[in-house]
Structures are given as structure tokens and as C-alpha cells.
Amino acid sequence: MFKAKRIVHALGYLSVSSSLALLSPQLLASTDTDTTLERISVIQTGSIMSQTESEVVRPVAVIEGEQMEQRRAGTIGEALDGLPGMSNADFGPGVGRPVIRGLQGSRVAVLEDGARVSDVSGEGADHAVASSTLRADSVEVIRGPATLLYGSGATGGVVNVVSGRFSPIIGDRANGAVQASYGLNGHDRRTGIALELPVLGEMAVRLDADYRKTDNFAINGFQTDDGEGKRNELLNSDLESRNLAITGVYVGERGFLGIGFSQWNTDYGIPEADPDDYDRIEAESKRFDLKGELYDPMPGFNTARFSLAYTDFYQEEWEYEDGKKDDLEAIFKQKEFDLRLELTHDPIANWTGVIGLDYNNTKFEAEDDGEAFFIRPSERNAIGVFSMQERPTSWGQFEVGFRLGYDQVNPERVDNNKVTAVQYRGETINFDVNPGNQNYLTTGIALGALFNLDSQHKLRAGISRSEAAPGPEQLYAFGRHGAAGTFEIGNPDLTKETFLNTEVSLLRQQGSLRYEATAFVNMVDNFIYYQNDVDANGNPRRVSRDGQSDDPNGELLVYNAQDDAIFYGVELSGAIDLATQLPLTLRASGDYLRGELRDGGNLPRMTPPRVGLGADTRWSDFKLSVDYRYHLKQTQTAEAEEATDGFGTLGFDLAYTPANIKDLRLFLQGRNLTNENGRLHQSFFKNEAPITGRNFTAGVRYQF
């Protein structure tokens, strides 16, 4: 049985999943010797890592500990923003989905404790991810070849939010943590509590809860590029969110079993320049989890692992007039069942690894306001088998993996759609009453290697080929999506995408100088993307609510097009410890990304090049970090897409931990200290809202 003091899971304390020093310059710079992470011999439930970063072949990043405290944010995209290769596609402060190497939406799989998060964030850029970093121990990111283990659609990467709710480590007494913070900008109030109650030494009941509420956020200048809106205020940007989870865990000699329920609620506005006409979104997710591990389940296998999750998701999109609810524009309903089984086998000719199976059933329904159907109801079944195997060698380590998947999408027949056809680029696109079932067989294979060049340097290389089936939103969208400000047209004739990804990294992760440099190329056949329609002047075309006539103040007309594409780029990060009277670490980072159509032209919403500088120091009971990040101007734009000016942001993190009260932490954070009016090119919403303005946040955390 595991008998160790549990590290509290809800408010950012260290996860026992791994002790990785990672890609972020801040993570590379971490020299905190007061923190000890306990290694255990099995993969922890909720974590998708089992090795230290110096051992692992696949490219990974983990945010935990003090770095997690500094990056804790209201959205996952915001928490990861600025890490090399990762950015935030926001839609106002209430929405922030991660972008990894130019890929976003459903191409980036978001997991919570190892199980897929069920929501409709892939069906609309204005939809929030139904998970919160406020209660997370750590956030793990996997890119490159190993993503094929987590579904055929995770071609951009996998983001796993680890809450620690299902950790098999139980404390010997009741323990917990409380945290509260207040941000000046938007009067951002956040509170959270975590509690563990051991029962008979073998069981524990855990409770997690957090709450966030804000007013409208301040900005520098006007909301839109055209000077519309209220000066220095982001109208309709207020939000409120609540999260509650209760978990029971039993730990025995041969494994453990955990069962849990969680509920996620949010109510947020879509920033609009018109104070009297705007949209708001209310969403709720109820999720049930069952997880377990069995050690030595049968000869030849050392661990059997399973997870089962069922989620009931519901979302309403409301149009407000004069500050009151006026029209229920859309209702999204989704019921999702997710099952994952894994077996870790004993060494076979020095090969160790995992084989597994996953199954997903998703029933999706989007009810419109009677004007035009947005996405028809559908049921999707996806099943896959996978394996990842590793073998140590005289020069390092070798890894090989594969996946075979089958996806079937069953759309409902829709006879009464009011919009039967739309004009797009001079052609008539007819609404398909009954497109029929779509079936896709997908395959994936990956090879990776880690070369020990010398005692301090490693070379990591990987190549993978994977296929991804289109999603229901790409196949069947046909109508107005009011809160997103788009009129979206799907394409039932879409074929599966094929990704050929190659990357190589040079790493030095020991000593006073540490760095990582990565170059990657991702060739994509049949890449699916939103293509704007254009008017006679070459500007993005906007249409009326029913899509039948042009309207300069209407919805942006977009079509799910498919072309061959290429993504390529470089990512750099480094840190150096200087020998001074005070411990001082200097950090630097940067990334460069290009996304192009192979027949010519640029892909839209590509993250611009970025560079960052930072420094960390300690004195007595204080720790200070300062960071500056500059987003270069993005001029490599797609058709009907505007360039985005560059901007820089300056921030700091100051923490105080009294020597005589180690469980108490006081902190002060500053963000966008120069009050920049910057816009994120990778966001669908960049022209409607800039980044939030200068902010100071003060908070306290206490562990007991």
C-alpha cells in the first residue's frame, strides 16, 4: 500500500506524477532545492507521464509547483501561453483554448486526469473548455509522435490537466488547502478549497471547490480597431465560474480504485462594442469518473489500468437587448462516454511499453433559434487500439508506436431547415437534407529516438505519420453561429487528414547553462480549415442572419475548405545561473511558426514570432521573477486576413513564504505593466477585443 503524505491536489501543490524540468524557460530555470518530488514506480492515475524529462523520448512539457502558481489562470490557453510553440486563442477573458504549433480547436485534445474533457469547444471558437487550471496540480503537454496514443484527432498535441483527485497516495491525517486572490483589473475574485479526509487508512474522500467572479475588464484604448466601444473598458467581458468535485479513493495491496463526480459551470460574455446588443454564454458540465489500477494482473504484465468517464454537457447562447435576455439563439447538448484500457507489460527482449484500447461515444445536438440550423444532431463512435514501446540502447533510447482507429459519424436527417442554399465564392452550396453516415479508418505510426551525445547533451528526433477524421462541426455546419459572429458552412465530402510530422531537438538540462532548441516540419494532406468568403473589394464577406444577402454588419461567412498544407518552425529556450551574492537566473525563449498552403498562400491565424526574456532571484523568504515577452508583427496573412501589429508585455511574480510558516504563501503578480493595446493574431476575435490592460493580483495560499 502507498503510505506517504499526500500532496494536496486542488490548489497547485506539486503533483507526484513526475519530476520534469521542461521546455519553458521558467521551468528550465527552476533551481528550487526546497521542493522534493517523490518518484513512485507506476504511472499515476491522472498523469500521462512516467519518466523524467531526461529519460523520455517524446517531446513533453510539464508545468507544476511554483511555475504552476505563476501560470495559474482562468483558462488553459492563458496558462500555456508563451511556452515555446504554444499560444492562446482567446475569445474574450471567458474563453482561452490552447494553440500548439498553429493547430487549435479539436486538433488539440484536452484531458483531465487522463480522460478526455467533453464539451463543445471544438464546435466554436467562442466556446470555453470545460476544465479549470484553478484546481490543477500540474498541466502536461505532449507534442509530436506520442499524440497518436490519445485519439486520431489529437494531431496538434495533448494537454492533460492533472488535479490529483485520483492519486493513490493518502495522507495519514485530514489535510487540505485554501487559496484566495484579488485582481484589480476587472475586480477578479478567486477562491478555492481542497480537503482530504482519510478513512481507515485505506480510503479517502476528497473535496475540491473553486469560484471566480469578475466585472468588465479594463483595456488601453477602444475595443475595436475602428475605435468602437467604450474607451478603456472591454464591454460584456465579465464572467462567473464555479467548480465542484467530490472523489472517493480506495487503495489496496494490488492497486486502487477511484470514483468521482464533478460539476463545472460558467457564465461569460462575448465582448461587444455595442453596450445594448451583445451575446452571453451559460454552460454546465456534469461528469462521472471511474478509474483504477491493478498491479500484476496476469503473467507478463505488471499493471492494468482503466478509466471510464461519462459527461452530460449543456450550453445556452443568449442574445441580450438593453441589458436583458432577448433571444435564445442556440442550445448545445452533448452526452459523451469515454473508456480507456491499458496494459503495461514486463520487458520483452529489453522492450517495455503499453498496449491499449479506447472507445468514445458522443451524442451531439445543437438547437437553433428557428432561423437556420447551425450543426445538425449526430452520433459519433470511435474505437482505437494503440501501443507505444521503448527500448534502451548503448547510445540512448528508441521508441516506436502505432494506432489503428475506426470512426463512424451518424448524422440525423433534417427536412425543415429554413436555409436551403448559400452563395459562396460565386457557387451555390446546397443544404444536404440527409448526408448519410460517414466512416473513416485511420492509422498512425511513430518512431522516436533519444541520443546521449555526452554527459550533458542529448539529441531527440522523431517522425510520425497519422490520420485524422473530420469532426461533425466540419462536416455538417450550415447556418448562423450568433455568439461567434459567423455563418458557417460544413462539407460532408471532407476526407480524412494525413499528417507527416518530423522534429529534432538538442537539449542540455544539467549544469548552470541549460537550453533546448527544436525544429519541426509538419506536412498535411487534405488539411481542413475555415476559408473566408470575399467581397468585390477582397475584404471578408459578411452576410445576413439567414445567409441570403450581404450585410456589412452581419456574420462572417466561412467555409470548411480542404487543401494540402505545411507547418514548420523553430522553438528555443534557455537559462543560465549566474554566480552572484543573490542567486540569479537569466532566461530567454523564442519561437517562429509558418503555416502555408502547399499550392501557395498562407494559412489564417498563425501565431506570430515571439521572443521572451526573464530573470529569477531569491532573497531570504522572498522569490521574484520578471518576464518580458514581445509578439512580432504578423504580416504573413491569408486571403481576406489583416496583418496584426506587434506588441510587448511586461510582468512580475513576487512570493513570500515565512521561514516559520512554510505552509503559508503570500503572492503579488503584475501583468501587462506597460498597459499595451495588443491583439492576438491567432484569435478569431482579434479585431473585436485587445488583450486586457494592466493588472495587479494579490493572493494567499495556506496548506494544512
LINLINKA-V163375 format. One record per residue. N is the residue number from 0. D_CENTER is the distance of its C-alpha to the mean C-alpha in whole Angstrom. Layout:
n-><N:N>
d_center-><D_CENTER:D_CENTER>
//
This chain:
n-><0:1:2:3:4:5:6:7:8:9:10:11:12:13:14:15:16:17:18:19:20:21:22:23:24:25:26:27:28:29:30:31:32:33:34:35:36:37:38:39:40:41:42:43:44:45:46:47:48:49:50:51:52:53:54:55:56:57:58:59:60:61:62:63:64:65:66:67:68:69:70:71:72:73:74:75:76:77:78:79:80:81:82:83:84:85:86:87:88:89:90:91:92:93:94:95:96:97:98:99:100:101:102:103:104:105:106:107:108:109:110:111:112:113:114:115:116:117:118:119:120:121:122:123:124:125:126:127:128:129:130:131:132:133:134:135:136:137:138:139:140:141:142:143:144:145:146:147:148:149:150:151:152:153:154:155:156:157:158:159:160:161:162:163:164:165:166:167:168:169:170:171:172:173:174:175:176:177:178:179:180:181:182:183:184:185:186:187:188:189:190:191:192:193:194:195:196:197:198:199:200:201:202:203:204:205:206:207:208:209:210:211:212:213:214:215:216:217:218:219:220:221:222:223:224:225:226:227:228:229:230:231:232:233:234:235:236:237:238:239:240:241:242:243:244:245:246:247:248:249:250:251:252:253:254:255:256:257:258:259:260:261:262:263:264:265:266:267:268:269:270:271:272:273:274:275:276:277:278:279:280:281:282:283:284:285:286:287:288:289:290:291:292:293:294:295:296:297:298:299:300:301:302:303:304:305:306:307:308:309:310:311:312:313:314:315:316:317:318:319:320:321:322:323:324:325:326:327:328:329:330:331:332:333:334:335:336:337:338:339:340:341:342:343:344:345:346:347:348:349:350:351:352:353:354:355:356:357:358:359:360:361:362:363:364:365:366:367:368:369:370:371:372:373:374:375:376:377:378:379:380:381:382:383:384:385:386:387:388:389:390:391:392:393:394:395:396:397:398:399:400:401:402:403:404:405:406:407:408:409:410:411:412:413:414:415:416:417:418:419:420:421:422:423:424:425:426:427:428:429:430:431:432:433:434:435:436:437:438:439:440:441:442:443:444:445:446:447:448:449:450:451:452:453:454:455:456:457:458:459:460:461:462:463:464:465:466:467:468:469:470:471:472:473:474:475:476:477:478:479:480:481:482:483:484:485:486:487:488:489:490:491:492:493:494:495:496:497:498:499:500:501:502:503:504:505:506:507:508:509:510:511:512:513:514:515:516:517:518:519:520:521:522:523:524:525:526:527:528:529:530:531:532:533:534:535:536:537:538:539:540:541:542:543:544:545:546:547:548:549:550:551:552:553:554:555:556:557:558:559:560:561:562:563:564:565:566:567:568:569:570:571:572:573:574:575:576:577:578:579:580:581:582:583:584:585:586:587:588:589:590:591:592:593:594:595:596:597:598:599:600:601:602:603:604:605:606:607:608:609:610:611:612:613:614:615:616:617:618:619:620:621:622:623:624:625:626:627:628:629:630:631:632:633:634:635:636:637:638:639:640:641:642:643:644:645:646:647:648:649:650:651:652:653:654:655:656:657:658:659:660:661:662:663:664:665:666:667:668:669:670:671:672:673:674:675:676:677:678:679:680:681:682:683:684:685:686:687:688:689:690:691:692:693:694:695:696:697:698:699:700:701:702:703>
d_center-><34:31:33:31:30:26:24:23:19:18:19:17:20:20:18:21:19:20:21:19:20:17:16:16:19:19:18:21:23:23:27:27:29:30:27:27:25:26:26:27:28:25:22:20:19:16:15:15:17:21:22:22:20:24:24:21:22:18:16:14:12:13:13:15:19:20:17:14:17:17:13:13:12:12:8:5:5:9:9:8:10:13:12:14:13:9:9:9:10:11:14:16:15:14:11:8:5:4:7:9:12:13:11:9:9:10:10:7:7:5:8:10:13:13:13:11:10:13:12:13:10:11:15:15:13:14:13:10:8:10:9:10:10:14:15:13:15:13:9:10:8:11:12:15:18:16:14:17:17:14:15:17:14:11:13:10:9:8:5:8:9:12:15:18:19:21:22:25:27:29:30:34:34:32:30:27:25:25:23:24:23:24:23:26:24:24:25:22:23:21:22:21:23:23:26:27:31:32:35:38:36:34:32:29:28:25:24:21:21:19:20:19:22:22:25:24:23:25:25:27:29:29:26:26:28:31:32:31:30:31:31:29:27:24:26:24:21:22:19:20:18:19:18:20:20:23:24:27:27:30:31:34:35:34:30:28:27:25:24:22:22:19:19:16:18:17:20:19:20:20:22:25:28:30:31:32:30:27:24:22:20:20:18:19:17:19:18:21:20:23:22:25:26:30:31:34:34:36:38:36:33:31:28:27:24:23:20:21:19:20:18:20:18:20:20:22:22:25:28:29:33:35:32:33:31:33:31:28:27:25:24:21:21:19:21:19:20:18:21:20:23:24:27:27:30:33:34:35:37:35:32:29:26:25:25:24:23:21:21:19:21:20:22:21:23:23:26:28:30:33:33:31:28:25:23:26:25:25:24:22:23:21:23:22:24:23:24:23:26:27:30:32:34:36:34:31:29:28:25:25:23:24:22:24:23:25:23:25:24:27:28:30:33:33:37:37:34:36:34:36:35:34:35:32:34:37:37:36:34:35:33:33:34:34:32:32:30:28:27:26:26:23:24:22:24:23:25:24:26:26:30:31:33:35:34:32:30:28:27:24:24:23:23:22:22:20:21:18:20:19:18:20:19:20:23:24:23:27:27:26:23:24:21:19:23:23:25:23:25:24:26:27:29:25:25:23:21:22:20:22:20:22:21:23:23:25:25:27:26:29:31:31:30:26:24:22:23:21:22:20:21:20:22:21:24:24:21:20:19:20:23:25:29:31:34:38:37:34:31:28:30:30:32:33:31:33:32:36:37:35:34:33:32:30:27:25:26:24:24:22:24:24:25:25:23:22:19:20:20:20:19:21:21:24:25:29:31:34:37:38:40:36:33:31:28:28:24:23:20:20:18:20:18:20:20:23:25:27:30:30:28:24:21:20:17:17:15:19:20:19:21:21:24:24:26:26:30:31:34:36:33:31:28:27:24:25:22:23:20:22:20:23:24:23:26:25:24:24:27:28:25:26:25:23:25:24:24:23:22:23:22:24:23:26:26:30:30:34:36:38:35:32:30:30:27:28:25:25:23:23:21:22:26:27:26:25:25:22:20:16:18:14:14:16:18:19:23:22:21:21:19:20:23:24:23:25:23:26:25:26:25:28:27:30>
//
